[in-house]
Amino acid sequence: MRHMELAGRKSNENVIWTNTMKTGKCLKSRFAICVDNSEYPASLELHKLYRVVPDDDAKKDGDLRIIDESGEDYLYPAEYFLLVDIRREAAQSLNKSFARRT
């Protein structure tokens, strides 16, 4: 977990994108499910849905900026998460739910 990126780190785009809709419009994925918390068990809960904060620089380095259990956003390896596409209505509801937690 890091707030700042490490210089010289190579990109590792091992993120799996899942389209949960057959019809209708999806928002760009802003949520991810943790599939590996082995290095960060206190910060990430396995199989939990987390909000993703857009960060193009992190993406280039193979990371995702995740709002973790602390309520703060940190960089984590992208391969620790499964990104999901969520319908606009569901994303709005989830955003409200996440806002109440912080």
C-alpha positions in Angstrom: 0.0 0.0 0.0 1.4 3.4 -0.9 0.2 6.9 -1.4 3.0 7.7 -3.8 4.1 5.7 -6.9 7.5 4.1 -7.1 9.7 5.5 -10.0 10.7 2.9 -12.5 8.1 0.3 -11.7 6.9 -1.5 -14.8 3.3 -1.8 -15.8 1.5 -5.0 -15.0 -2.0 -4.9 -16.6 -3.3 -8.2 -15.2 -6.7 -6.7 -14.4 -9.8 -8.7 -15.4 -12.8 -6.6 -16.6 -16.2 -8.1 -16.1 -19.3 -6.8 -17.9 -22.2 -7.5 -15.6 -24.8 -6.1 -18.0 -26.2 -7.6 -21.2 -28.0 -4.4 -22.2 -28.0 -0.8 -21.3 -25.2 1.6 -20.6 -22.5 1.0 -18.0 -20.4 3.5 -16.2 -16.6 3.0 -16.4 -15.7 0.6 -13.7 -15.4 2.4 -10.4 -15.7 -0.6 -8.1 -13.5 -3.6 -7.6 -13.7 -6.9 -5.6 -10.6 -7.8 -3.6 -9.4 -11.3 -4.7 -6.0 -11.2 -2.9 -5.2 -9.5 0.4 -2.2 -11.7 1.3 0.2 -8.7 1.7 -2.4 -6.3 3.2 -4.8 -8.3 5.5 -5.4 -5.3 7.8 -6.1 -2.9 4.9 -8.1 -5.2 2.5 -10.9 -7.7 3.2 -11.0 -10.6 0.8 -14.0 -10.7 -1.5 -15.2 -7.2 -0.4 -16.3 -4.5 -2.9 -14.1 -1.4 -2.9 -14.5 2.0 -4.5 -11.8 2.7 -7.1 -10.5 6.3 -7.5 -9.5 7.2 -11.1 -5.7 7.5 -11.4 -4.2 7.2 -14.8 -0.6 7.2 -13.5 -1.4 4.4 -11.1 -2.9 2.4 -14.0 0.2 2.8 -16.1 2.2 1.3 -13.2 -0.2 -1.6 -12.8 -1.8 -0.3 -9.7 -5.3 0.8 -8.6 -6.1 3.6 -6.2 -8.5 2.0 -3.7 -10.4 3.4 -0.8 -9.5 0.7 1.7 -10.6 -0.2 5.3 -9.0 3.0 6.7 -11.3 5.1 4.6 -8.3 6.6 2.8 -7.2 5.9 -0.8 -4.0 4.0 -1.4 -2.3 2.3 -4.3 -2.5 -1.5 -4.5 -1.4 -3.9 -7.2 -4.2 -4.2 -9.8 -3.9 -8.0 -9.8 -5.4 -8.0 -6.3 -8.7 -6.9 -7.6 -11.4 -7.9 -10.1 -12.9 -4.7 -11.6 -16.6 -4.8 -12.2 -18.9 -2.8 -14.5 -22.0 -1.7 -12.7 -25.3 -0.2 -14.0 -25.6 3.6 -13.4 -28.4 3.2 -10.9 -26.5 0.6 -8.9 -23.4 2.7 -8.9 -25.3 5.7 -7.7 -26.7 3.7 -4.8 -23.3 2.2 -3.9 -21.8 5.7 -4.0 -24.4 6.9 -1.5 -23.7 3.8 0.7 -19.9 4.4 0.6 -20.4 8.1 1.4 -22.3 7.2 4.6 -19.4 5.0 5.8 -16.8 7.8 5.6 
